[in-house]
Amino acid sequence: MSDIQAAAKSLNKSVYEDNLKKNIEERMELQGKSPKLATLEEAIRRSGLKDGMTISFHHHFRGGDKVVNLVVAKLAEMGFKNLHLAASSLSDVHAPLIEHIKNGVITRISTSGLRGELAREISMGLMEEPVIFRSHGGRGAAIAKGDLHIDVAFLGASSCDPLGNACGYSRSENAKSICGSLGYALPDAQYADKVVILTDDLVPYPNTPNSISERDVDFVVEVDSVGDSSKIASGAIRDTKNPRDILLAQQAAKVIINSGYFKDGFSIQTGSGGASLAAVKFIRESMIEKGIKASFALGGITAHMVKLHEEGLIERLIDVQSFDKVAAESIKTDPMHKEVSSCEYASADEPGSAVHYLDIVILSALEADVNFNVNVLVGSDGIIRGAIGGHPDTAADSALSIIVCPLLRGRIPCIVDEVTTLITPGSSVDVIVTEYGIAVNPRRPELAERLKEAGLKVVDIKSLRDKALSIIGTPAALPFGDKTVGIVMNRDGSVLDVIKNIDDKK
Amino acid sequence: MMFVPGNNPGMMADAHIYGPDSIMLDLEDSVTMAEKDTARLLVHNALKSIDYGDTEMVVRINPLNTPYGKKDIEAVVKAGVDVIRMPKTETAEEVIEVEREIERVEKEIGCLGRTKIMAAIESTLGIVNAYAIATASPRMMGIALGAEDYCANLKAQRTKGGEELRLARETIVVAARAAGIDALDTVFSNLNDMETFRNEVEYIKSLGFDGKSIINPRQIEVVNEIFTPKEKEIEKARAIVAAIMEAEKKGSGVIALNGKMIDRPVVIRAQRTIQMAIASGVLSPDEA
């Protein structure tokens, strides 16, 4: 035995044999033969997907998404049954799922939200199994700890190379469907057993910097279109002209400015609604006037936030979802504009998730009640018409959560005795801003004091409820049936509330 | 004074949350013939059931020579309106006629003298008769310019600078001052041109107007900002009033403050600044 053989034996390894057949093919040619490239049907077959398993999707293409319908139609065609569809969210565009539910292809759904015809049908009792609703942070945490196990993730990407390096934007001239951050897809890519990327812009290797790494990707499928770009993201900053939104925004901005948290280095998150965006405008003016800069803006990033960042008023942008083309373009080019996964964004389990270091968040509501509980999921008619999003995550972990909510929407009161469905517990809500006054949670007396001193109209939340009732009267009780159509999970994995079916014969 | 169409319940329900000094619910130009009765009923119910707080409530009625005018007066006086605004007023007789109708309804419900009148002047004849209109009734609390109809009648074009309205505006202010009532300027309808709006508000304030008619809550802030006395103005006014009170104690009518003579007109202007500051909420009555 030679010394080399002895060394190999001692390490339980073999001895080197020179059998290298060097591949001298041009690499541009070679990558076209990547073993990961497949048709959708091949990818599904080779993924090992079986009846009863869990498939997942992200919702970064919003109302323009084509991936969910495309994949589920193919699964139906291939004869799959009894699948669990776990999407980060679903919207109006996913109405074709109704047929697949009726045909038994999809029997369970997990999501952050439901809208449109699909939401209506499910509210009326379409499914036998209740839909599981989770917040964005709650979904990330559930995937990470195995509560939500994904067998095969089907993730749309705006660009991808043949090895699976994928992004929500593209550096090629063929860019079709740009969404920016892929934050909600990142836990799926990391934890799913198999990952299939669908893209309409297959670009040469290496598609770097990448959002999803080739190391997490098993198959790459080129398709005609992953999304309708006109419905994915709006082009430019749109300022609301709705006077009520402007009034609410002014009040919310005044709350922030006088809250005690408006200091150099503060951090902030706002939504994409008219009032939230308008509030950013007022906060900006005050930041310039007082010489205050923010350390970071978090969450769904909008053109407004990008503008403040580029003006030097916000140092960094932490982006789990880009709300418009300006934000999508910025995340591509600006290293201080960072993409994060939903876990890094808002997981309750991760001490480093960004929400823990968030000072201020402005949120909206469908309803809020006298105990400061908030509902953003179920309409006043009992029909599901919204999404939990990061609402409970940011409300719970921020230092100051502000809910902007009109007292009335048409003939519907929005400050009520008890919310139809509990989504964000009142213990995490600090301030509710309405056009008739500002209610501060009694748990925050120091905050109420500060706002009063600043001359803001601080009122008892019960007086807001009374005001709404005096204008509109008491609405009739909703015709809920006995069937549970939805379960709302708290972000820690406990059950928060259930949604019953609406019985229109009642 | 914010204009709100009388046939839009949504707008009527929350018009006051934006903080206008007064709200004018309109039964005239913004309501089509087919909706006159509906709007009258809606306005009546809005006045009776919505808590508008301290906001002064005004209703613009249809002229008495239409089939709607008298019904409008009856409905809104019974609902407790603060002010009736007459459109297209040309003569003192028209005011007297409206006053007679108001009195009839007020007597019927037992609240004689409650309702005030404001007249919009929207024609050349109206401008010529401005003082007569302003003094036609003790109920008169103000006159206002309606520029669109006035300009059509004048055969002039509207311009950004508003030169064509100069005589009408000055006439309205002079007539109102002579009658001891308020002068209100016309609306500015291009909501996207806030700069010209701001210039116009500054201009009409310099002419002596008491306020501006507006058509959207977005215009309120600009008007309030321009009409609210600045801190320095308030300080100066308080110093003047304090000095004159001190002088009166000593029995002297004319005094000097910081080397400048303070006489009666200066004191009146100072008192008016303080009143405006209190009305705008930047000065509490106790401080004054």
Interface residues (C-beta under 8 A of the other chain):
Chain A: K241 P243 R244 I246 L247 L408 G410 E435 Y436 S470 I471
Chain B: G10 A13 D14 I17 Y18 I50 D51 L191 N216 P217 R218
